[in-house]
Amino acid sequence: MYGILLYNGVEPIDVGAAFGVLSMATRIAPGLAFTGIARRRGEVVCANGLRVLADHDYASAPDTLTDLIVTGGPGWTRAAEDPETLDFIRGTRARITSMCTGAMILSAAGRLADKRATTKREVFAGEASPLDSLKAGHAVAATLVDSGGMVTSGGVTLGLDAMFYCLARSHGQTVATEVARVMEYSRALAVNRDALGYQCDGPSTSR
């Protein structure tokens, strides 16, 4: 069971990447399940106004969670200061994967201490690069980093790559490859991997 962390100000692209890849994957992995989790069950307002619904609050999050996807977006600054959100991330036994600035929330929760990690690096003029301020054991510019099973991915659309990585880890490379093919994302996966690379410096915690 995948849990997708939602919060006000989350980036719609991250929400779409997480739910979209998993939704497509259910067509060939029928046992795959996923759900949205937020501080409060119900409506979550994404960046720029898109509204989505979280099925669970932190207290009712399923005990069967195997993977927690921590999304990014402009609202990460508030999420990273919210004690309930940080306690939920600290307490989960699920494997954790972050998209984009979701890594900043993981850092605030202390989950990146002594780990290699990445996050969004490209910004508009006048903005500070989150990668430059990421407080991790060693922040690196990469498409994706798996440090002892803690997975972080780069900016915005690279969340798609993170979801395919999760699929391969939990459901096998064949499933991930087939979903990428049907989504016509296979070439982009290869280009992104070659451009900045995947860095894996510790054993995966796959189940």
N, CA and C of each residue as an Amber inpcrd file, in Angstrom:
protein
   621
   0.8380000  -1.1970000   0.0000000   0.0000000   0.0000000   0.0000000
   0.8760000   1.2510000   0.0000000   0.6670000   2.1120000  -0.9920000
   1.3730000   3.3820000  -1.0750000   0.5260000   4.4720000  -0.4210000
   1.1470000   5.2890000   0.4170000   0.5040000   6.4700000   0.9550000
   1.1310000   7.6990000   0.3260000   0.3160000   8.6100000  -0.1660000
   0.8140000   9.8170000  -0.8130000   0.5070000  10.9980000   0.0940000
   1.5560000  11.6530000   0.5970000   1.3900000  12.7510000   1.5410000
   0.9380000  14.0100000   0.8020000  -0.1760000  14.5620000   1.2660000
  -0.7520000  15.7660000   0.6820000  -0.8000000  16.8710000   1.7270000
  -0.6900000  18.1080000   1.2880000  -0.7710000  19.2530000   2.1970000
  -1.1170000  20.4780000   1.3710000  -1.6640000  21.4920000   2.0090000
  -2.0050000  22.7130000   1.2960000  -0.7510000  23.3180000   0.6790000
  -0.8500000  23.6410000  -0.6090000   0.3010000  24.1790000  -1.3270000
   1.1560000  23.1360000  -1.9970000   0.7060000  21.8770000  -1.9990000
   1.4490000  20.8230000  -2.6920000   1.4200000  21.1040000  -4.1910000
   2.4760000  20.7080000  -4.8820000   2.5730000  20.9350000  -6.3270000
   1.6700000  19.9540000  -7.0810000   0.7340000  20.4500000  -7.9270000
  -0.1440000  19.5430000  -8.6700000   0.5990000  18.5190000  -9.5270000
   1.7620000  18.8900000 -10.0510000   2.5230000  17.9460000 -10.8690000
   2.9450000  16.7380000 -10.0370000   3.3430000  16.9790000  -8.7890000
   3.7380000  15.8720000  -7.9200000   2.5440000  14.9720000  -7.6050000
   1.4010000  15.6000000  -7.3380000   0.1900000  14.8300000  -7.0590000
  -0.1590000  13.9690000  -8.2720000  -0.1140000  14.5820000  -9.4610000
  -0.4410000  13.8400000 -10.6760000   0.5450000  12.7250000 -10.9690000
   1.8280000  12.9800000 -10.7190000   2.8450000  11.9580000 -10.9740000
   2.6410000  10.7510000 -10.0710000   2.4110000  11.0100000  -8.7860000
   2.2570000   9.9050000  -7.8320000   1.0040000   9.0860000  -8.1350000
  -0.1290000   9.7560000  -8.1840000  -1.3760000   9.0340000  -8.4230000
  -1.4330000   8.4710000  -9.8390000  -0.9050000   9.2300000 -10.8040000
  -0.9940000   8.8000000 -12.2000000  -0.2160000   7.5310000 -12.4950000
   1.0410000   7.4700000 -12.0510000   1.8550000   6.2810000 -12.3010000
   1.2510000   5.0670000 -11.5980000   0.8340000   5.2430000 -10.3640000
   0.2630000   4.1090000  -9.6240000  -1.0560000   3.6600000 -10.2290000
  -1.8570000   4.6120000 -10.6920000  -3.1200000   4.2570000 -11.3350000
  -2.8830000   3.4180000 -12.5890000  -1.9240000   3.8420000 -13.4000000
  -1.5970000   3.0680000 -14.5980000  -1.0820000   1.6840000 -14.2260000
  -0.3010000   1.6100000 -13.1550000   0.3040000   0.3360000 -12.7590000
  -0.7250000  -0.6870000 -12.3020000  -1.8540000  -0.2420000 -11.7870000
  -2.8660000  -1.1970000 -11.3310000  -3.4070000  -2.0470000 -12.4750000
  -3.2140000  -1.6200000 -13.6920000  -3.7220000  -2.3770000 -14.8470000
  -2.9490000  -3.6760000 -15.0650000  -1.6930000  -3.7000000 -14.5710000
  -0.9210000  -4.9350000 -14.7140000  -0.4660000  -5.4830000 -13.3650000
  -0.7330000  -4.7480000 -12.3050000  -0.4330000  -5.2160000 -10.9390000
  -1.6910000  -4.9830000 -10.1070000  -2.7050000  -5.8320000 -10.2750000
  -4.0210000  -5.6040000  -9.6610000  -3.9940000  -5.4730000  -8.1430000
  -3.0160000  -6.0580000  -7.4740000  -2.9650000  -5.9770000  -6.0190000
  -2.4120000  -4.6640000  -5.4980000  -1.9100000  -3.8160000  -6.3830000
  -1.3260000  -2.5460000  -5.9760000  -2.4280000  -1.6080000  -5.4790000
  -2.1860000  -0.9610000  -4.3350000  -3.1620000  -0.0320000  -3.7720000
  -2.4740000   1.2380000  -3.3040000  -3.1950000   2.3440000  -3.3110000
  -2.6170000   3.6160000  -2.8850000  -3.7150000   4.5200000  -2.3430000
  -3.3010000   5.4930000  -1.5290000  -4.2650000   6.3760000  -0.8970000
  -3.6100000   7.7080000  -0.5630000  -4.4130000   8.7480000  -0.4630000
  -3.9210000  10.0530000  -0.0810000  -4.0350000  10.2650000   1.4210000
  -2.9980000  10.8470000   2.0180000  -2.9440000  11.0710000   3.4620000
  -2.5820000  12.5350000   3.7090000  -3.3020000  13.1830000   4.6180000
  -3.0300000  14.5770000   4.9410000  -3.2220000  14.8080000   6.4290000
  -2.8640000  15.9930000   6.8700000  -3.0140000  16.3630000   8.2920000
  -4.4760000  16.2190000   8.7260000  -5.3690000  16.5810000   7.8130000
  -6.7900000  16.4240000   8.0540000  -7.4130000  15.7240000   6.8540000
  -8.2670000  14.7710000   7.1040000  -8.9530000  14.0590000   6.0230000
  -9.8550000  15.0260000   5.2680000  -9.9290000  14.8640000   3.9540000
 -10.8060000  15.7080000   3.1520000 -10.0420000  16.5940000   2.1950000
 -10.5520000  17.7920000   1.9710000 -10.0390000  18.6530000   0.9190000
  -8.6530000  19.2140000   1.2330000  -7.8070000  19.1520000   0.2270000
  -6.4740000  19.7580000   0.2600000  -6.3830000  20.6920000  -0.9390000
  -5.9220000  21.9040000  -0.7110000  -5.8000000  22.8850000  -1.7840000
  -4.3600000  22.9110000  -2.2840000  -4.1660000  22.4800000  -3.5110000
  -2.8240000  22.4470000  -4.0960000  -2.3710000  23.8640000  -4.4590000
  -1.1080000  23.9970000  -4.8200000  -0.5950000  25.2710000  -5.3120000
  -1.4380000  25.7150000  -6.5020000  -1.8230000  26.9650000  -6.4990000
  -2.6060000  27.5690000  -7.5800000  -4.0530000  27.0870000  -7.6480000
  -4.5250000  26.4330000  -6.5590000  -5.9610000  26.2760000  -6.4060000
  -6.5990000  24.9410000  -6.7240000  -5.8940000  24.0260000  -7.3790000
  -6.4800000  22.7170000  -7.6270000  -6.8180000  22.0540000  -6.2920000
  -7.9950000  21.4320000  -6.2110000  -8.4340000  20.8210000  -4.9610000
  -8.5030000  19.3020000  -5.1150000  -7.9470000  18.6060000  -4.1510000
  -7.9780000  17.1410000  -4.1440000  -8.4510000  16.6910000  -2.7670000
  -8.8110000  15.4170000  -2.6680000  -9.3120000  14.8840000  -1.4120000
  -8.3580000  13.8480000  -0.8380000  -8.0530000  13.9810000   0.4320000
  -7.2460000  12.9780000   1.1420000  -8.1940000  11.9860000   1.8070000
  -7.9380000  10.7150000   1.6190000  -8.7900000   9.6750000   2.2030000
  -8.5590000   9.5090000   3.6960000  -7.3580000   9.8410000   4.1490000
  -6.9910000   9.5810000   5.5430000  -6.2960000  10.7740000   6.1640000
  -6.4730000  10.9240000   7.4860000  -5.5920000  11.7990000   8.2430000
  -4.4830000  10.9280000   8.8150000  -3.5570000  11.5390000   9.5540000
  -2.4150000  10.7850000  10.0400000  -2.8290000   9.6580000  10.9830000
  -3.8170000   9.9270000  11.8060000  -4.2370000   8.9210000  12.7850000
  -4.8720000   7.7060000  12.1310000  -5.5300000   7.9220000  10.9840000
  -6.2290000   6.8050000  10.3320000  -5.4480000   6.2170000   9.1580000
  -4.1970000   6.6430000   8.9800000  -3.3880000   6.0870000   7.8880000
  -3.3010000   4.5760000   8.0320000  -3.4530000   3.8340000   6.9340000
  -3.4670000   2.3710000   7.0090000  -2.1990000   1.7830000   7.6290000
  -2.3890000   0.7530000   8.4450000  -1.2470000   0.0470000   9.0270000
  -0.4690000  -0.7240000   7.9680000  -1.0990000  -0.9150000   6.8060000
  -0.4890000  -1.7110000   5.7400000   0.4070000  -0.8960000   4.8120000
   0.6690000   0.3740000   5.1510000   1.5250000   1.1870000   4.2880000
   2.9140000   0.5550000   4.1700000   3.3530000   0.3620000   2.9520000
   4.7160000  -0.0980000   2.7080000   5.6010000   1.0340000   2.2040000
   4.9640000   2.0270000   1.5410000   5.7060000   3.1380000   0.9610000
   4.9740000   4.4460000   1.2420000   5.7190000   5.4560000   1.6710000
   5.1740000   6.7950000   1.8480000   5.8440000   7.7210000   0.8440000
   5.0310000   8.3650000   0.0080000   5.5340000   9.2960000  -0.9930000
   5.3320000  10.7070000  -0.4680000   6.4170000  11.4120000  -0.2170000
   6.3610000  12.7750000   0.3140000   6.5040000  13.7410000  -0.8550000
   5.4180000  14.3740000  -1.1990000   5.3780000  15.2610000  -2.3490000
   5.9990000  16.6180000  -2.0250000   6.3160000  17.3690000  -3.0800000
   6.8800000  18.6970000  -2.9160000   5.9200000  19.7770000  -3.3840000
   6.3640000  21.0070000  -3.3170000   5.5430000  22.1300000  -3.7380000
   5.7780000  23.3370000  -2.8640000   5.2540000  24.4960000  -3.2540000
   5.4840000  25.7140000  -2.4820000   5.0550000  25.6120000  -1.0210000
   4.1040000  24.7540000  -0.7370000   3.6350000  24.6020000   0.6300000
   4.5730000  23.8210000   1.5300000   5.7110000  23.3970000   0.9900000
   6.6280000  22.5850000   1.8080000   7.1260000  23.3550000   3.0300000
   7.2420000  24.6730000   2.9110000   7.7760000  25.4460000   4.0370000
   6.8520000  25.3580000   5.2480000   5.5340000  25.3890000   5.0040000
   4.5890000  25.2570000   6.1170000   4.5490000  23.8230000   6.6250000
   4.5740000  22.8710000   5.6990000   4.5410000  21.4620000   6.1010000
   5.7620000  21.1180000   6.9540000   6.8950000  21.7190000   6.6230000
   8.1410000  21.4360000   7.3450000   8.1630000  22.0570000   8.7350000
   7.1910000  22.8960000   9.0240000   7.0950000  23.5090000  10.3490000
   5.9210000  22.9620000  11.1550000   5.2010000  22.0070000  10.5710000
   4.0100000  21.4750000  11.2300000   4.3740000  20.2620000  12.0880000
   4.2230000  20.3270000  13.4030000   4.6270000  19.2250000  14.2790000
   3.9280000  17.9090000  13.9640000   2.6500000  17.9550000  13.5960000
   1.9280000  16.7150000  13.3100000   2.4870000  16.0240000  12.0700000
   2.7750000  16.8220000  11.0530000   3.3410000  16.2510000   9.8210000
   4.7130000  15.6480000  10.0890000   5.5380000  16.3730000  10.8080000
   6.8790000  15.8690000  11.0930000   6.8350000  14.6210000  11.9640000
   5.9330000  14.5780000  12.9430000   5.8000000  13.3960000  13.7930000
   5.3410000  12.1880000  12.9830000   4.4380000  12.4240000  12.0360000
   3.9670000  11.3170000  11.1940000   5.1170000  10.7450000  10.3740000
   5.9160000  11.6150000   9.7920000   7.0480000  11.1590000   8.9800000
   8.0880000  10.4550000   9.8420000   8.3390000  10.9830000  11.0230000
   9.3100000  10.3430000  11.9150000   8.8400000   8.9620000  12.3560000
   7.5440000   8.8080000  12.5400000   7.0170000   7.5800000  13.1210000
   6.6700000   6.4800000  12.1410000   6.6150000   6.8030000  10.8380000
   6.1980000   5.7790000   9.8880000   7.2350000   4.6700000   9.7630000
   6.7480000   3.4650000   9.5860000   7.6360000   2.3230000   9.3440000
   7.7460000   2.0190000   7.8510000   7.0060000   2.7780000   7.0470000
   7.0340000   2.5720000   5.5980000   8.3320000   3.0960000   5.0070000
   8.7210000   2.5520000   3.8740000   9.8280000   3.1290000   3.1140000
   9.4090000   4.5090000   2.6410000  10.3460000   5.4270000   2.5690000
  10.0220000   6.8060000   2.2190000  10.6900000   7.1980000   0.9140000
   9.9020000   7.8440000   0.0680000  10.4110000   8.4240000  -1.1710000
   9.9190000   9.8590000  -1.2410000  10.8050000  10.8000000  -1.5440000
  10.3670000  12.1850000  -1.6930000  10.4650000  12.6190000  -3.1430000
   9.5680000  13.5170000  -3.5070000   9.5830000  14.1670000  -4.8110000
   9.9820000  15.6170000  -4.6140000  10.8990000  16.1040000  -5.4150000
  11.2110000  17.5280000  -5.4450000  11.4860000  18.0520000  -4.0270000
  10.8120000  19.1370000  -3.6210000  11.0620000  19.7420000  -2.3180000
  10.4420000  18.9570000  -1.1630000   9.8570000  17.8150000  -1.4400000
   9.4670000  16.9230000  -0.3600000  10.6650000  16.5420000   0.4910000
  11.8520000  16.5660000  -0.1230000  13.0860000  16.2650000   0.6280000
  13.3280000  17.2840000   1.7360000  12.8670000  18.5100000   1.5420000
  13.0390000  19.5280000   2.5680000  12.2040000  19.2000000   3.8040000
  11.0460000  18.5750000   3.5820000  10.2100000  18.1460000   4.7030000
  10.8800000  16.9830000   5.4270000  11.4590000  16.0630000   4.6650000
  12.1870000  14.9460000   5.2800000  13.3600000  15.4640000   6.1080000
  14.0390000  16.4680000   5.5850000  15.1620000  17.0420000   6.3210000
  14.6890000  17.6440000   7.6400000  13.5730000  18.3610000   7.5990000
  13.0340000  18.9690000   8.8140000  12.6330000  17.9170000   9.8360000
  12.2300000  16.7430000   9.3500000  11.8420000  15.6500000  10.2460000
  13.0440000  14.8530000  10.7380000  14.2330000  15.1960000  10.2600000
  15.4360000  14.4920000  10.6820000  15.6750000  13.1670000   9.9980000
  14.9460000  12.8990000   8.9150000  15.0790000  11.6040000   8.2550000
  16.2350000  11.5400000   7.2670000  16.8890000  12.6650000   7.0100000
  18.0120000  12.6600000   6.0590000  19.3660000  12.7970000   6.7370000
  19.3990000  12.7670000   8.0400000  20.6700000  12.8920000   8.7560000
  21.6390000  11.8000000   8.3110000  22.8460000  12.2010000   7.9600000
  23.9020000  11.2790000   7.5460000  23.5760000  10.5250000   6.2580000
  22.6480000  11.0560000   5.4650000  22.3100000  10.3960000   4.2030000
  22.5900000  11.3190000   3.0310000  22.8970000  10.7040000   1.8980000
  22.9710000  11.4570000   0.6580000  21.5470000  11.7160000   0.1940000
  21.3100000  12.8700000  -0.4070000  19.9480000  13.2150000  -0.8190000
  19.9960000  14.2570000  -1.9220000  18.8750000  14.3740000  -2.6350000
  18.7500000  15.4010000  -3.6580000  17.3720000  16.0310000  -3.5750000
  17.2030000  17.1300000  -4.2800000  15.9200000  17.8170000  -4.3350000
  15.9490000  18.7650000  -5.5310000  14.9710000  19.6170000  -5.6280000
  14.8750000  20.5790000  -6.7240000  16.0980000  21.4930000  -6.7400000
  16.6480000  21.7180000  -7.9270000  17.8140000  22.6020000  -8.0350000
  17.5740000  23.7710000  -8.9830000  16.7440000  23.5770000 -10.0120000
  16.4800000  24.6440000 -10.9750000  15.3600000  25.5530000 -10.4530000
  15.5710000  26.8730000 -10.5270000  14.5920000  27.8290000 -10.0000000
  14.4560000  29.0190000 -10.9470000  13.4150000  29.8120000 -10.7180000
  13.2500000  31.0470000 -11.4690000  14.2350000  32.0960000 -10.9500000
  14.4830000  33.1170000 -11.7550000  15.3980000  34.1900000 -11.3660000
  14.9510000  34.8150000 -10.0450000  15.9130000  34.9780000  -9.1440000
  15.6150000  35.5840000  -7.8650000  15.2700000  34.6070000  -6.7680000
  15.0460000  33.3320000  -7.1180000  14.7380000  32.3080000  -6.1190000
  16.0150000  31.5890000  -5.6940000  15.9980000  31.0920000  -4.4790000
  17.1260000  30.2880000  -3.9880000  16.9020000  28.8330000  -4.3490000
  17.9630000  28.1580000  -4.7270000  17.8600000  26.7410000  -5.0630000
  17.6830000  25.9120000  -3.7980000  16.6010000  25.1220000  -3.7030000
  16.4330000  24.2630000  -2.5280000  17.6150000  23.3220000  -2.3130000
  18.2300000  22.8610000  -3.4060000  19.3610000  21.9450000  -3.2580000
  20.4940000  22.5860000  -2.4600000  20.6780000  23.8900000  -2.6670000
  21.7640000  24.5800000  -1.9620000  21.5060000  24.6870000  -0.4670000
  20.2360000  24.6390000  -0.0690000  19.9190000  24.7870000   1.3530000
  19.4650000  23.4870000   2.0030000  19.5170000  22.3880000   1.2510000
  19.1140000  21.1030000   1.8080000  20.0770000  20.6790000   2.9060000
  19.5410000  20.4560000   4.0740000  20.3650000  20.0420000   5.2120000
  20.3510000  18.5290000   5.3050000  21.2610000  17.9120000   4.6260000
  21.3770000  16.4580000   4.6340000  22.8370000  16.1140000   4.8840000
  23.0980000  14.8260000   5.0750000  24.4710000  14.4110000   5.2780000
  25.3390000  14.8160000   4.1020000  24.7680000  14.7470000   2.8960000
  25.5120000  15.1500000   1.7010000  24.5090000  15.3660000   0.5810000
  24.2080000  16.6210000   0.2690000  23.2730000  16.9480000  -0.8030000
  23.9930000  16.8590000  -2.1400000  23.3780000  16.2060000  -3.1150000
  24.0050000  16.0160000  -4.4160000  23.0140000  16.3440000  -5.5210000
  23.5300000  16.7950000  -6.6440000  22.7110000  17.0210000  -7.8310000
  22.5720000  15.6920000  -8.5600000  21.3640000  15.1480000  -8.5600000
  21.1290000  13.8540000  -9.1870000  19.6620000  13.7380000  -9.5730000
  19.3900000  12.8510000 -10.5070000  18.0040000  12.5670000 -10.8350000
  17.3190000  11.9200000  -9.6480000  18.0380000  10.9980000  -9.0060000
  17.4730000  10.2380000  -7.8900000  18.6040000   9.7120000  -7.0230000
  18.3800000   9.7000000  -5.7100000  19.3460000   9.1460000  -4.7740000
  18.6380000   8.1340000  -3.8800000  19.2090000   6.9470000  -3.7590000
  18.7280000   5.9380000  -2.8180000  19.8430000   5.7390000  -1.8000000
  19.6350000   6.2860000  -0.6190000  20.6390000   6.2010000   0.4380000
  20.1080000   5.3020000   1.5480000  20.5100000   4.0420000   1.4900000
  20.0500000   3.0860000   2.4880000  18.5550000   2.8640000   2.4590000
  17.9340000   3.0010000   1.2910000  16.5010000   2.7990000   1.1750000
  15.6950000   4.0750000   1.2750000  16.3170000   5.1880000   1.6680000
  15.6510000   6.4860000   1.6940000  15.8470000   7.1240000   0.3240000
  14.7620000   7.2580000  -0.4250000  14.8510000   7.7090000  -1.8130000
  14.4120000   9.1620000  -1.9230000  15.2400000   9.9920000  -2.5480000
  14.8850000  11.3720000  -2.8490000  15.0860000  11.5930000  -4.3390000
  14.2590000  12.4530000  -4.9240000  14.3860000  12.7160000  -6.3580000
  14.4870000  14.2080000  -6.6030000  14.9370000  14.5600000  -7.7950000
  15.1490000  15.9520000  -8.1520000  13.8480000  16.6930000  -8.4180000
  13.9630000  17.8260000  -9.1010000  12.8460000  18.7400000  -9.2050000
  11.7140000  18.3470000 -10.1320000  10.5480000  18.7130000  -9.7100000
   9.2870000  18.7120000 -10.4370000   9.0640000  17.4100000 -11.2090000
   9.2690000  17.3630000 -12.5200000   8.8930000  16.1790000 -13.2920000
   9.7190000  14.9460000 -12.9480000  10.8380000  15.1070000 -12.2520000
  11.6330000  13.9350000 -11.8800000  10.9190000  13.0800000 -10.8350000
   9.8170000  13.5920000 -10.2910000   8.9860000  12.7580000  -9.4340000
   8.4460000  11.5470000 -10.1800000   8.2470000  11.6790000 -11.4720000
   7.8450000  10.5330000 -12.2830000   8.8990000   9.4340000 -12.2080000
  10.1510000   9.8290000 -12.3290000  11.2460000   8.8550000 -12.2540000
  11.2530000   8.1530000 -10.9010000  10.9790000   8.9210000  -9.8460000
  10.9340000   8.3300000  -8.5070000   9.8380000   7.2790000  -8.4120000
   8.6990000   7.5460000  -9.0250000   7.5970000   6.5820000  -8.9540000
   7.9290000   5.2980000  -9.7150000   8.5980000   5.4220000 -10.8430000
   9.0010000   4.2080000 -11.5690000  10.0510000   3.4270000 -10.7810000
  10.9220000   4.1370000 -10.0810000  11.9140000   3.4800000  -9.2260000
  11.2060000   2.6990000  -8.1200000  10.1860000   3.3260000  -7.5190000
   9.4120000   2.6470000  -6.4700000   8.7010000   1.4150000  -7.0170000
   8.1280000   1.5530000  -8.1990000   7.4530000   0.4040000  -8.8120000
   8.4160000  -0.7530000  -9.0120000   9.5880000  -0.4460000  -9.5390000
  10.5750000  -1.5010000  -9.7780000  10.9860000  -2.1630000  -8.4770000
  11.1570000  -1.3690000  -7.4220000  11.5920000  -1.8970000  -6.1410000
  10.5340000  -2.7860000  -5.4970000   9.2770000  -2.3730000  -5.5980000
   8.2090000  -3.0920000  -4.9050000   7.5190000  -4.1460000  -5.7560000
   7.4670000  -3.9210000  -7.0690000   6.6870000  -4.8110000  -7.9290000
   7.4870000  -5.4080000  -9.0770000   8.7770000  -5.0910000  -9.1260000
   9.6290000  -5.6920000 -10.1340000   9.8740000  -4.7880000 -11.3290000
  11.0440000  -4.9230000 -11.9190000  11.4270000  -4.0840000 -13.0430000
  10.5100000  -4.2830000 -14.2450000  10.0000000  -5.5010000 -14.4250000
   9.1230000  -5.7630000 -15.5690000   7.8770000  -4.8900000 -15.5140000
   7.2880000  -4.7650000 -14.3210000   6.1070000  -3.9140000 -14.1600000
   6.4540000  -2.4610000 -14.4410000   7.5510000  -1.9700000 -13.8650000
   7.9460000  -0.5740000 -14.0640000   8.2180000  -0.2810000 -15.5410000
   8.9080000  -1.1850000 -16.2010000   9.2470000  -0.9920000 -17.6080000
   8.0000000  -0.9650000 -18.4820000   7.0510000  -1.8400000 -18.1920000
   5.8270000  -1.9020000 -18.9980000   4.9630000  -0.6600000 -18.7900000
   4.8630000  -0.1880000 -17.5560000   4.0800000   1.0250000 -17.2960000
   4.7330000   2.2250000 -17.9790000   6.0590000   2.3260000 -17.8990000
   6.7600000   3.4220000 -18.5710000   6.5360000   3.3680000 -20.0810000
   6.5170000   2.1690000 -20.6330000   6.2880000   2.0220000 -22.0830000
   4.9040000   2.5250000 -22.4580000   3.8950000   2.0980000 -21.7070000
   2.5220000   2.4830000 -22.0250000   2.3190000   3.9890000 -21.8230000
   3.0110000   4.5510000 -20.8400000   2.9240000   5.9910000 -20.6100000
   3.8190000   6.7820000 -21.5640000   4.5420000   6.0650000 -22.4330000
   5.4550000   6.6760000 -23.3970000   6.4830000   7.5590000 -22.6930000
   7.0410000   7.0050000 -21.5990000   8.0200000   7.7310000 -20.8020000
   9.3770000   7.0240000 -20.7840000   9.4990000   5.9390000 -21.5000000
  10.7400000   5.1560000 -21.4680000  11.9480000   5.9670000 -21.8920000
  11.8140000   6.7430000 -22.9490000  12.9480000   7.5430000 -23.4380000
  13.3280000   8.6110000 -22.4190000  12.3220000   9.2440000 -21.8070000
  12.6120000  10.2770000 -20.8120000  13.3310000   9.6850000 -19.6050000
  12.9370000   8.4910000 -19.1810000  13.6240000   7.8350000 -18.0720000
  15.0990000   7.6490000 -18.3830000  15.3760000   7.1710000 -19.5850000
  16.7690000   6.9230000 -19.9770000  17.5620000   8.2230000 -20.0390000
  16.9630000   9.2710000 -20.6090000  17.6540000  10.5580000 -20.7240000
  17.9270000  11.1510000 -19.3440000  16.9270000  11.1120000 -18.4590000
  17.1020000  11.6840000 -17.1170000  18.1670000  10.9330000 -16.3240000
  18.1760000   9.6210000 -16.4590000  19.1710000   8.8150000 -15.7510000
  20.5760000   9.1450000 -16.2550000  20.7090000   9.3200000 -17.5520000
  22.0170000   9.6100000 -18.1210000  22.4740000  11.0360000 -17.8100000
  21.5240000  11.9700000 -17.7280000  21.8780000  13.3810000 -17.5600000
  22.4840000  13.6650000 -16.1880000  21.8310000  13.2210000 -15.1420000
  22.3160000  13.4900000 -13.7840000  22.6190000  12.2210000 -13.0020000
  21.9980000  11.1330000 -13.3930000  22.3230000   9.8560000 -12.7930000
  21.4960000   9.4870000 -11.5750000  21.4690000   8.1910000 -11.3050000
  20.9040000   7.6410000 -10.0820000  22.0790000   7.3010000  -9.1740000
  21.9860000   7.6680000  -7.9200000  23.0600000   7.3610000  -6.9690000
  22.4990000   6.4910000  -5.8600000  23.0160000   5.2870000  -5.7370000
  22.5650000   4.3470000  -4.7180000  23.7900000   3.9470000  -3.8940000
  23.8110000   4.3660000  -2.6370000  24.9990000   4.1240000  -1.8380000
  24.7270000   3.3090000  -0.5760000  23.6140000   2.5910000  -0.5620000
  23.3160000   1.7620000   0.5870000  22.3270000   0.6980000   0.2200000
  22.1550000  -0.3020000   1.0680000  21.2330000  -1.3750000   0.7720000
  19.7990000  -0.8980000   0.7600000  19.0210000  -1.3750000  -0.2010000
  17.6080000  -1.0480000  -0.2350000  16.8770000  -1.7720000   0.8730000
  15.7800000  -1.1790000   1.3270000  14.9750000  -1.8300000   2.3570000
  13.7520000  -2.5010000   1.7410000  13.8860000  -2.9610000   0.4980000
  12.7550000  -3.5840000  -0.1760000  12.2750000  -4.7880000   0.5970000
  10.9640000  -5.0460000   0.4730000  10.3380000  -6.1190000   1.2360000
  10.0000000  -7.2740000   0.3350000
